[in-house]
Amino acid sequence: MANAASGMAVHDDCKLRFLELKAKRSHRFIVFKIEEKQKEVIVEKVGEPTESYEEFSAALPADECRYAVYDFDFVTEENCQKSKIFFIAWSPDTARVRSKMIYASSKDRFKRELDGIQVELQATDPTEMGLDVFNSRAR
């Protein structure tokens, strides 16, 4: 089912991997990419549960847009172990204007396909999605 606004379809694998992350916690993160020629959102990279935040951050290209989902573990002030699922719209300043427009116009439709996102971040450079930002937004 393509999105009327941007004409983007969402590959079934996107939803499947997200369910694995949400229900089984079998992934730390997922990076999604829009294939412009196929007009479809696909899974580009899946991070193992043992992978670090640094490995997640390194999986996002410096000059191309991406969507990503990150399973963030933290400890509350009451000393409870918790996790929140973050959706990151990665749109670096150096990305092509056309690419930024396509990602921006497809974001809400794509996010609706992923049921269970708890926090959303927009980031144009790595400082806007640093661990400090995750920590403050998770609480």
C-alpha positions as CSV (number, residue, x, y, z in Angstrom):
1,M,0.0,0.0,0.0
2,A,1.7,3.2,-1.2
3,N,1.4,6.5,0.6
4,A,-0.5,9.0,-1.5
5,A,1.5,12.0,-0.4
6,S,4.9,10.5,-1.3
7,G,4.1,7.3,-3.1
8,M,6.2,5.2,-0.7
9,A,5.4,1.6,0.1
10,V,6.8,-0.1,3.2
11,H,8.5,-3.5,2.7
12,D,7.0,-6.2,5.0
13,D,10.5,-6.9,6.3
14,C,10.4,-3.5,8.0
15,K,7.4,-4.4,10.1
16,L,8.7,-7.9,10.8
17,R,12.0,-6.7,12.1
18,F,10.3,-4.1,14.2
19,L,8.1,-6.7,15.8
20,E,11.2,-8.8,16.6
21,L,12.8,-5.8,18.3
22,K,9.6,-4.9,20.2
23,A,8.4,-8.3,21.3
24,K,11.5,-10.5,21.5
25,R,14.2,-7.8,21.9
26,S,16.2,-9.7,19.3
27,H,17.7,-6.5,17.9
28,R,19.3,-3.4,19.5
29,F,18.5,-1.2,16.5
30,I,17.2,-1.1,12.9
31,V,18.2,1.3,10.2
32,F,15.7,1.9,7.4
33,K,16.4,3.3,4.0
34,I,14.1,4.6,1.2
35,E,14.8,3.0,-2.1
36,E,13.9,5.9,-4.4
37,K,13.7,3.8,-7.6
38,Q,11.4,1.2,-6.1
39,K,9.6,3.8,-4.0
40,E,9.8,1.6,-1.0
41,V,11.2,1.7,2.6
42,I,13.5,-1.2,3.3
43,V,15.7,-2.5,6.1
44,E,19.3,-1.5,5.6
45,K,20.9,-2.7,8.8
46,V,19.9,-4.6,11.9
47,G,21.9,-4.4,15.1
48,E,22.5,-7.3,17.4
49,P,21.2,-6.9,21.0
50,T,24.9,-6.7,22.1
51,E,25.8,-3.8,19.8
52,S,26.5,-0.5,21.4
53,Y,25.1,3.0,20.9
54,E,28.3,3.9,19.1
55,E,27.8,1.1,16.6
56,F,24.2,2.3,16.0
57,S,25.4,5.9,15.5
58,A,28.1,4.7,13.1
59,A,25.4,2.9,11.0
60,L,23.8,6.2,10.1
61,P,25.5,7.7,7.0
62,A,27.0,11.2,7.4
63,D,25.4,12.6,4.3
64,E,22.3,10.6,3.6
65,C,18.9,10.5,5.3
66,R,17.6,7.5,7.2
67,Y,14.9,6.3,9.6
68,A,16.0,4.3,12.6
69,V,14.6,2.6,15.6
70,Y,16.7,2.1,18.7
71,D,15.8,0.0,21.8
72,F,17.2,2.2,24.6
73,D,17.9,0.6,28.0
74,F,18.1,2.9,31.1
75,V,17.7,2.8,34.9
76,T,15.1,5.0,36.5
77,E,15.7,7.2,39.6
78,E,13.8,4.4,41.5
79,N,16.6,2.0,40.2
80,C,14.3,0.1,37.9
81,Q,15.6,-1.3,34.6
82,K,13.5,0.0,31.7
83,S,13.7,0.4,28.0
84,K,12.0,2.7,25.5
85,I,11.8,2.4,21.7
86,F,13.0,5.5,20.0
87,F,12.2,6.4,16.4
88,I,14.9,8.6,14.8
89,A,14.4,10.7,11.7
90,W,18.0,11.2,10.6
91,S,18.3,14.1,8.1
92,P,21.8,15.5,8.0
93,D,22.4,19.0,6.7
94,T,24.7,17.6,4.0
95,A,22.0,15.3,2.5
96,R,20.5,16.1,-0.9
97,V,17.4,18.4,-0.7
98,R,15.3,16.0,-2.6
99,S,16.2,13.2,-0.2
100,K,15.3,15.3,2.8
101,M,11.9,16.1,1.2
102,I,11.1,12.5,0.5
103,Y,12.0,11.4,4.0
104,A,10.1,14.2,5.6
105,S,7.0,13.6,3.6
106,S,7.0,9.8,4.2
107,K,7.9,9.9,7.9
108,D,4.4,9.9,9.5
109,R,3.1,7.2,7.3
110,F,6.1,5.0,7.9
111,K,6.0,5.6,11.6
112,R,2.3,4.5,11.7
113,E,3.4,1.1,10.4
114,L,5.6,0.6,13.4
115,D,3.2,0.2,16.3
116,G,5.0,0.7,19.7
117,I,7.3,3.6,19.2
118,Q,7.5,5.6,22.4
119,V,9.8,8.6,21.7
120,E,10.6,10.4,18.4
121,L,13.7,12.3,17.7
122,Q,14.6,14.5,14.7
123,A,18.3,14.8,14.2
124,T,20.4,16.7,11.7
125,D,23.7,16.0,13.3
126,P,25.0,13.5,15.9
127,T,24.8,15.8,18.8
128,E,20.9,16.0,18.4
129,M,20.8,12.2,19.1
130,G,23.5,11.8,21.6
131,L,23.2,9.4,24.6
132,D,22.4,12.5,26.8
133,V,19.4,13.3,24.6
134,F,18.2,9.7,24.8
135,N,18.6,9.8,28.6
136,S,16.6,13.0,29.0
137,R,13.9,12.0,26.6
138,A,13.4,8.5,28.0
139,R,12.4,9.7,31.5
